[in-house]
Amino acid sequence: MSYPQKSRKNTWLLLPILFGMIGGIIAYIVIRKDDPRKAKNCLYVGIIMMGIGIILNIMLLGTNVMLNPGFNVNV
């Protein structure tokens, strides 16, 4: 079954940028019939944003904020 392609706005890319993989999946499901190329791009952006989030979380695990004396905070 072939669906007629109509162009969707680029604002759909904000969904995966703001919400990561979940936003990419939602955007893909919503616009896959109207603009399959943009739907795949939304999915790819969601995967990339999820990867960036994982990398940032791993980098933050290496920091020891509680024992760093530079903050001058009594815990």
Secondary structure, DSSP 8 states (H G I E B T S, - for coil): ---------GGGGHHHHHHHHHHHHHHHHHHTTT-HHHHHHHHHHHHHHHHHHHHHHHHHHT---TT-GGG----
